[in-house]
Each structure stands twice: as structure tokens, then as C-alpha cells.
Amino acid sequence: MIVYIITGISILLNIVLIIKVIQLQRELEELKRATRLTKEEVKKLNERIKKLKQGGGL
């Protein structure tokens, strides 16, 4: 009887962990997207700075 209880608890914990892993994967994907946008913005800013330096100021 104890074995069935332990097995049931184990299965429930595994289901909870799978759900949590899926949630964390989604959060990681969102973070990756935000980071990509930041890199693009930095690239654009660096291009603007380079143009300003070549143009002799503002």
C-alpha cells in the first residue's frame, strides 16, 4: 500500500516539474527575444555614433 502512495506522489511531482520546466522554457524564449532587440538597438546606436563622428559632430 505504501508503495502505491509513494508512486502516486512521485508521478504528481513529475507532472508538476514538467509544467514548471515548460513555463521556464517560455520565459527563457521571451528573454532571448528581448535580448535580441537590445542587440539590434545597440547596433543602431553604434552606427549613429559612427556617422556623427565621421560628420564632425552633431
C-alpha positions as semicolon CSV with decimal commas, in nm:
position;residue;x (nm);y (nm);z (nm)
1;M;0,000;0,000;0,000
2;I;0,282;0,241;0,088
3;V;0,445;0,169;-0,249
4;Y;0,133;0,289;-0,432
5;I;0,123;0,609;-0,228
6;I;0,490;0,682;-0,294
7;T;0,445;0,604;-0,664
8;G;0,145;0,837;-0,683
9;I;0,333;1,119;-0,511
10;S;0,628;1,064;-0,744
11;I;0,408;1,084;-1,053
12;L;0,241;1,401;-0,925
13;L;0,578;1,563;-0,855
14;N;0,700;1,470;-1,203
15;I;0,392;1,631;-1,359
16;V;0,446;1,948;-1,154
17;L;0,813;1,956;-1,258
18;I;0,726;1,912;-1,626
19;I;0,482;2,203;-1,605
20;K;0,745;2,419;-1,435
21;V;1,009;2,331;-1,697
22;I;0,769;2,430;-1,976
23;Q;0,699;2,763;-1,803
24;L;1,070;2,831;-1,761
25;Q;1,138;2,748;-2,127
26;R;0,873;3,002;-2,231
27;E;1,026;3,266;-2,004
28;L;1,370;3,193;-2,148
29;E;1,241;3,236;-2,504
30;E;1,086;3,571;-2,408
31;L;1,415;3,679;-2,254
32;K;1,605;3,575;-2,567
33;R;1,369;3,783;-2,782
34;A;1,418;4,086;-2,556
35;T;1,795;4,041;-2,570
36;R;1,792;4,024;-2,949
37;L;1,603;4,352;-2,962
38;T;1,855;4,511;-2,730
39;K;2,144;4,396;-2,950
40;E;1,974;4,545;-3,257
41;E;1,921;4,872;-3,074
42;V;2,286;4,882;-2,966
43;K;2,394;4,818;-3,324
44;K;2,179;5,105;-3,450
45;L;2,314;5,336;-3,181
46;N;2,672;5,244;-3,268
47;E;2,601;5,317;-3,634
48;R;2,460;5,659;-3,542
49;I;2,763;5,738;-3,326
50;K;2,996;5,637;-3,608
51;K;2,807;5,863;-3,852
52;L;2,821;6,152;-3,605
53;K;3,196;6,108;-3,559
54;Q;3,250;6,099;-3,935
55;G;3,029;6,405;-3,981
56;G;3,235;6,613;-3,739
57;G;2,985;6,646;-3,458
58;L;2,614;6,692;-3,408
